[in-house]
Amino acid sequence: MQELIQKLAKELDETVATGKDSLESFRLKFISKKGVISQLFDEFRELSGEEKKKVGKALNELKQAAEAKLKLLQESLESNAGEGDVSIDFTLPSTQNKIGNLHPLNLTRYKIIQIFERLGFNVADGPEIEDDWHNFSALNFPENHPAREMQDTFFVEKGNGEGSQDILLRTHTSNVQIRLMQKQKPPIRSIMPGRVYRNEAISARAHCFFHQVEGLYVDKNVSFADLKQTLYHFAKEMYGKDIQIRFRPSFFPFTEPSAEIDISCLICHGKGCTVCKHSGWVEIAGSGMVHPNVLRNCDIDPEEFTGFAFGMGIERVTQLKYRVNDLRLYSENDIRFLKQFKTVM
Ligand code: 2NL
């Protein structure tokens, strides 16, 4: 029995607990009613007086040592809680950082800005909530123009018709050009990208907000030839050198003469398809020579200076470049749509 006590004392000494399970098996083996120490006490009771003297002390020491060890193991396990218990599998693949990409409208906007910056245009910005004068009157819109109706424009505040003006969500970025011409005299060569608002029912082809880039070049001797060459250069940079463009006479209150700009259809290369409605051409921008009244409204003498201006929809330019066939996709935040532009640029 003495030998067994010694052997158990050694084993007890060497025990380390690596978790709740090993602590429990230690308890079962040494401390519990059916454990080895309890068994030894049963056997001890059967021994003769002489023999009891020999092993009694050692057996009591073993029991105390076992109880002390259990306490020690419990404490060390508690202080390591959350560490010793958690097993980390270093062979698992790491969590991937998902890298996003630019929104297609931003891709197009940056591309447009890049093209015009190389031609010496800078970027100007202005308010989206605007007064009637900067959005309509200064741009030579007549008093009764339909764009000034509630059906077409979102009004924020109604003016009283005397001192105060209507306040509205801008319907184009031309308000920025007006503000620029008021504070900066020619030469002016700027583009104005930004969000604009129209009171439209939302569908695949119309939305109540969209994005525009307008451009303005005012200086001495700016001609329609400058306008044509600038936009031809833009079309080639945007869609490739084989693109063709054409100017169609049009009307805007703020330009005279005015022209709509078409590019040759990128889908069918002029043969005729549903995108170009079998005409071979698709509209990309509006343009013209700045109306003398607009220059006068900004205190620029139309006898001394002339200018051209143009405006294009960023959604439209994007649609033709990447064949997006529904305007709503741009603002639905559907990741399946957005991530398709990852490889662009
Ligand atoms: C279109 C047409 C256009 C302009 C915008 C402009 C601005 C000033 C003076 C004269 Cl301050 N013109 N902007 C000129 C012609 C067309 O936009 O269809 N945009 C999507």
Boltz pocket constraint, residues with backbone or C-beta under 6 A from the ligand:
constraints:
  - pocket:
      binder: B
      contacts: [[A, 174], [A, 177], [A, 178], [A, 212], [A, 214], [A, 215], [A, 216], [A, 252], [A, 254], [A, 255], [A, 285], [A, 286], [A, 287], [A, 288], [A, 289], [A, 290], [A, 291], [A, 294], [A, 309], [A, 310], [A, 311], [A, 312], [A, 313]]
      max_distance: 6.0
